[in-house]
Amino acid sequence: MVKEIIWTPEAERSFEQILSYLQKFWTNRELINFIRKTEEITTHISRHPLAYRKAGKEDVREAIITKHNILLYRVAEKRIYILYFWDTRKNPKRKPQQ
């Protein structure tokens, strides 16, 4: 069963921050690749929500987008909530567990 994907405001904000960073410091190719990879993973999550590892709390999971970016999401009965994009170079103790 395919579940609906809902992006939280925090997910939208953190995603936009990554896109801005890629536009400023990388090439258009990396920007497009990041967007494509994010779309692929969110589609996979909607079909297989438990495919990725748990991220601390029981219903929060994390999917690796790139070696520097993780997508955190919450599995609900009928929906998947994209919570946040996390830069893996940041202090892991500060990673949101929502």
N, C-alpha and C positions, 0 to 999 in steps of 0.2 A: 504494500500500500504506500503510495506516494504521499508524503506529508507536506503541508504548506510551509513555506519558509517566510518568517517574519524577521525583519531587521530592526533591532532596537536603535534608538537615537545614538547611543554610545557606539554601536557597531558602525553606523553610518559615519560618525565623526572620525573614528579611528581609521576606517577605510579611506576616507578622504585625506587624512593626514599622510597615509602611506602613498597615495597617488600624488599628492603634492611633492613629497620628498622625491619620488621617482622622476617626476617631471623636472625638478630642479637639478638633481645630481646624476641622473642616469639618462639613458636614451629612450626614445619613443618605443623602441622594440621591447625593452624591459617593462615599461608601463603596460603595453598591450599584453605581454605574456602574463603579468601579474593578474590583470583583469580576467583573462581567459582561464587561468588556473583557478582563480576564485570561483568563477562560474561553474567550472567542471566539478570542483569539490562540493559546492552547495547543491548541485544537482545530485551528486552521489549521496550526500547526506540526506536529502529528501527521500531517497529510495532506500537507503541503508543507514538509518540514524545511529545504530549502535556499532558501526564499523570502525569508529575511531576510539582512541583510548580515553579513559576517564581522566578528568582534570581536577581531582580533589573531591568535589562534591559528587554525590551519587548521580544526579541528573545532568551534570555539566561535563561536556567532552571537548576534546581539542583535536583539530586537524591541522597538519602542517601544510602551509601554502608554499612557502619557500624556506630555505634554511634560516632565514631571518624573521619569518612571520608565521604566527599561529592564529588560527581562527577558533575562538571559543564559542560553544553553542549549548543550548539547553534543549533537552528532549521533553516534550509534553505529549499528552495523549494524541492530539490531532495535528499538532504544529511543531515546528522546529524554530527556536528563537536564536538568531545570530546575536551574540552578546557583545563581542569585542574582537578586535584584531590586536595581537600582542607582538611586539618586537622582541625577539629572543635574546637580543643583546642587552636588554634591560635587566635589572636586578630581579631574579625569579621570586624573591620573597614579596615583591610588590605586585605580582601578577594577580589580577582580579579573579576571585573565585565565585562571584555572583551566585 
